[in-house]
Amino acid sequence: MAVQPEGTPCWADAMFSDVEGAKRFYGDVLGWTFGEASSEYGNYTQAYANGKAVAAVVPPMPGMEGQSAWCLYFASPDAAATVTKIKNNGGDVLMEPLQVGDFGTMALARDPGGVVFGVWQAGSHEGFEAMGVPGAYCWAEIFTREPEKSDVFFPGVFPYSAQQMEDDAIDFRIFNLGDSAVLGRMKMTEDFPPEVPPYINVYFAVEDCDAAVAKATELGGTLHFGPMGTPFGRFAALSDPQGAPFSVIDVKTTEGDMPKLSDVS
């Protein structure tokens, strides 16, 4: 795939204390295969769906053991300029831009409400080689207790327009690039235990949501919500045996009418 427009989710990776366990789990649940660990880059190991690079797993950095979570990266034509915008919009930079060989340049940051994310300026590694097909990244949503902060921050850093879902029951917003929806934002309810930090929930596409959930729970994963039919597909929210939250979605199996959205000025 070509380099993605600025602000497009373009890559996902996660740290696992038990990398081999993570490989077994996601290999069985999502059908991933794995490349060789790159010892030059901290044993970073790419995952593939039908031969296409779709994510990566890596051992934790010192002091980060036991903190498994998926990190979503957003495309940037200039990581240093994006980091400046992050700071100017009240975000924290956790890792200043770092060149990763000829692959590209990465940075890690946190929005004012505590949501951690990555920035990726592509070099030879342009990001996801497949999206929306079984085993590949499909969608993501910011889960935050302070939506007003994310709602100002992300369009301040990336060229997003926004639409709010017209539903009194949930506070949900969609960020768009041009005519394409690229990211959701959900206000965390009391259903989330207070110890669960805000995060970006990554959705991976599957052929059969119920089968993926059955396999995940059989292998020690935890089901938090679903499976549930929606106009966007049948999905479920899970966490893997090491605690990293993620969702699976079958986009072919849809149910109900699309929600009404109103533009946000």
C-alpha angles and dihedrals in degrees: 000000000000123000107288125239117266111284096022115133100248110166144011133199138164139203117232129183086208103043094170090052090050091050091052093047098048092037090059097038101040102020094244125166122198138225127220117294111255104228090187089063103042095280091298106181124197122220122216134202111200090341095309121116108245108158144338140233126209139175114260122269114247110288093018098087115138094018101110115173137142115251118207118208125209122212118251130179088208118023093192092054091047091051089053090053090048090055093043090053095052099264127136122237110221095179123019116225110298124189111227104204110279091323095090144269124292136193133179125216145165128222120230090266094054102262111148120213142155136239121215127194103191124232118159089333106069096179130245113027089196134023134185096014123109111292094016135102112276111168144342138208132199109231109201140156089212105052093164089066096050091043091061098034104052097048087046092057101034130035095257131151116201140221126191122217111240097229125119091202097063137027103225130158133182125213116211136197105206105312094339125096106221107165141020130212121206126184109232112239131208086273087081112081111241091243091063106097123217111273146160111263112216120208121209120197119240135181093233122018096198093049091049091050092049091051093045094051091044088057095050102273120137124235112219102170138004152314085226133167117233137164087260096051142286109298145169134195117228143159124221123238090270093053103257110143120224139148135228124211136186102207093189094065106069130170133188134002126310112261122251114255128196124203116249116219 
